[in-house]
Amino acid sequence: MTETQKTAVLIVGGGVTGLSAALFLARQGIRPILVERHPSTAIMPQARAFNPRTMEIYHALGLEPEILAHQSILLQFPEMIGAETLAGEERFRIDMAAGARIDPEVSPAQWAHIDQDELEIILRAHAERDGADVRFHSEMTSFEVTDAGVRAIVRDRATGNEYPIDADYLIAADGSRAGVRNRLGIGVDESMPSTHLAFIVFDADLTEALRGRRFTLGYFDAPTRGSVLLPLRQEGRWQLAVPYEPETGDGTDTFTEERCIEWVRAAIGAPELELTLVSPVPGWPHKVSLTTMGGWVARRYRDRRVFFAGDAAHIVPPSGSFGASTGIADAHNLAWKLTAVLKGQAGPELLDTYEDERRPVARLTLSTAIQLLHSRATAGQEDISESENILLIFGYRYNSTAVAAEQLIPDELIEDPRIPSGCPGLRAPHVWLERDGVRFSTTELCTGTFSVLIGQDGADWLAAAEKVAAATGIELNTFRVGVDVADPEGRFLDSFGITATGVTLIRPDGFVAWRAPQSVTHPENALRQVLLAILARDNAEVG
C-alpha cells in the first residue's frame, strides 16, 4: 500500500451530484478528490431535463452557454400524452413547453433539456479545470470515520493498486444503492411502494400511430397501466418502460425477444408493427434492463464527518424531473458550508444546517413528485398542473440557524416566487441590476461569497460592511442599489422587502440570510452579530 494521500474533501461518486460538488468546491478554493468506480461518466441519458434554479446556479458559474449548446432532441418533442395505447384515443395531451415556461420576472433562466451523460462531461471538464482531482475507475473499498476525519481505502480498478486517503470530510454521492450510508447503518423513510420497471429499447417507424404528435412522455395502459414511452436521441429510436412483478419469477432471462416485441406492439396499439430491439445498455446481452422506481428520504443526512447527497440521500420518481436537480441543490448548499468551515470562517456547527435545510425540501419534493406521477398515470388533463412546479423550484424556505429568521416565521415551507417577499430563508428574488452598462441578476449572487445589497440611502450599511469584512476576514460583496449599481426596472426594494435605508444579506448559495428593512442605530454591530451567528462563530472572537 502506498503513502497516505490527504484532502480536505473526498467525494465518493462521479455522477451529476458528485461532479457538481467537486465543481462548487473547486470554484471556492477547495481542491477535493473525487473517486468513481466506473471508468467514465454516464453512458446513458438518465436525467433528461434540469430545472431553472439549477440553471441559475450553472449560469453564475459560466456553464450555461455550453449546456444550452448541448440540449437534446427533447426540445423538438414538447408534449405529454396519456391514452390506452399510442394509436388509441387520448385521455389527455399537455403542451409541456408552454406549461414549464418561466415568467421572466421570476427568473432569467429556463429549463435545460440536456441529457445527463452530456452534462456530466461538461461538469467533469470544468471541475478538473478548476483544480478538482477527479479519478474515474477508482473505488472506495472501505472507510473509517472518526470525530477528526475519514480514512478511506481506494482501489485503482485498472491496476488493482490500493492506497489510503485521509480526508477532513467525505461527501457520499454514490447513488441510490447508497453504499456509504448503508454501511453506517442509516435507514430511510419510504413514501411510496417500489415499482419494478423493465426498459425496452427499439427502432420502429411510428408515423401512423403518432398522427403528427411530438411528445416527450406517453403514459399508456398497455401492456400494463403505467407504461411509459419516450423518444431517444437517435431518430426513430424509442424506449418503453413497463411495470412488472418480480414475484412472478420475472428477470432479465424471462424477457424473451418475442415477449418484448409483444409488449411494444401492445403499447403502440399495432399488432403487426415491424420493429428491431436494441440493447438498452451498450454491451448488455439481454433485451431489457431492469430497475426499481421508489420514493424515500434518508433519516439522516450526516454521520459525523460524512454527508449524504443526491440519490444517496433521497430517491424521487422521475415525474417532474426533480431528482437530479435536487441532488445538485444538495451539493450547492453543502459546498459553501464546507468551504467556510475549512477556511476557518465558520464554526463546525454550521454543517448541522445542511440536514436541517435540505431534508425538508427532499420530503416536499418527493410528495410533489408522487402526486404528479399518480395524476399523469390516471388523471385527465384538468388534473395536471405543471405550472405549479414553479413553487417547488423557486419557492422553498430554509429554516435553520444559518438563517436569521424574523419574528413571524410562516408555517408554509413554500412561498409563491411570483409574489416575492424577500424574507430570510428564501432564494433571493430575481431583480435585474446594472453596473457599468452590464446587466446581471441578483440570482447570480450564488458563487460562494456573501453579498450585501443596500438601499440607495444606506451609506451607513456600506461603511459597516467594510468594517465587518475587515474585522472578521469574511469577504462581503457590497452593492448599493441606486448608487453604484442601477435598478433599471425599479423592483429591488419591493422584491426584497426593504426601504431605501435598508439592507439584505445574501448567503453564498443565493438565499436570503437576513435583512434590516430600514436603518438601525448601530449598523456595524447588527451586521457583525448576525453574520457571526449564521456562521456559528463566537461574537467574542472579533470583539
Stockholm file with secondary structure:
# STOCKHOLM 1.0

chainA/1-543         MTETQKTAVLIVGGGVTGLSAALFLARQGIRPILVERHPSTAIMPQARAFNPRTMEIYHALGLEPEILAHQSILLQFPEMIGAETLAGEERFRIDMAAGARIDPEVSPAQWAHIDQDELEIILRAHAERDGADVRFHSEMTSFEVTDAGVRAIVRDRATGNEYPIDADYLIAADGSRAGVRNRLGIGVDESMPSTHLAFIVFDADLTEALRGRRFTLGYFDAPTRGSVLLPLRQEGRWQLAVPYEPETGDGTDTFTEERCIEWVRAAIGAPELELTLVSPVPGWPHKVSLTTMGGWVARRYRDRRVFFAGDAAHIVPPSGSFGASTGIADAHNLAWKLTAVLKGQAGPELLDTYEDERRPVARLTLSTAIQLLHSRATAGQEDISESENILLIFGYRYNSTAVAAEQLIPDELIEDPRIPSGCPGLRAPHVWLERDGVRFSTTELCTGTFSVLIGQDGADWLAAAEKVAAATGIELNTFRVGVDVADPEGRFLDSFGITATGVTLIRPDGFVAWRAPQSVTHPENALRQVLLAILARDNAEVG
#=GR chainA/1-543 SS CCCCEEEEEEEECCSHHHHHHHHHHHHTTCCCEEEESSSSSCSSCCCCCBCHHHHHHHHHTTCHHHHHTTCCGGGGCCEEEEESSTTSCEEEEEEHHHHHCCCTTTCSCCCBCCCHHHHHHHHHHHHHHTTCEEEETEEEEEEEEETTEEEEEEEETTTCCEEEEEEEEEEECCCTTCHHHHHTTCCEEEEEEEEEEEEEEEECCCHHHHTTCCEEEEEECSSSTTEEEEECSSTTEEEEEEEECGGGTCCGGGSCHHHHHHHHHHHHTCTTCCCEEECSSTTCCSSCEEEEEEEEEESCSEETTEEECGGGTEECCSTTSCHHHHHHHHHHHHHHHHHHHHTTSSCGGGGGHHHHHHHHHHHHHHHHHHHHHHHHHHCCGGGCCGGGHHHHHHCBBCCSTTSCCCSSCCSCSBCCTTSCCCCTTBBCCCCEEEETTEEEEGGGCCSSSEEEEECTTCHHHHHHHHHHHHHHCCCEEEEEBTTTBBCTTSCHHHHHTCCTTCEEEECTTSBEEEEESSCCSCHHHHHHHHHHHHTTCCGGGGC
#=GC SS_cons         CCCCEEEEEEEECCSHHHHHHHHHHHHTTCCCEEEESSSSSCSSCCCCCBCHHHHHHHHHTTCHHHHHTTCCGGGGCCEEEEESSTTSCEEEEEEHHHHHCCCTTTCSCCCBCCCHHHHHHHHHHHHHHTTCEEEETEEEEEEEEETTEEEEEEEETTTCCEEEEEEEEEEECCCTTCHHHHHTTCCEEEEEEEEEEEEEEEECCCHHHHTTCCEEEEEECSSSTTEEEEECSSTTEEEEEEEECGGGTCCGGGSCHHHHHHHHHHHHTCTTCCCEEECSSTTCCSSCEEEEEEEEEESCSEETTEEECGGGTEECCSTTSCHHHHHHHHHHHHHHHHHHHHTTSSCGGGGGHHHHHHHHHHHHHHHHHHHHHHHHHHCCGGGCCGGGHHHHHHCBBCCSTTSCCCSSCCSCSBCCTTSCCCCTTBBCCCCEEEETTEEEEGGGCCSSSEEEEECTTCHHHHHHHHHHHHHHCCCEEEEEBTTTBBCTTSCHHHHHTCCTTCEEEECTTSBEEEEESSCCSCHHHHHHHHHHHHTTCCGGGGC
//
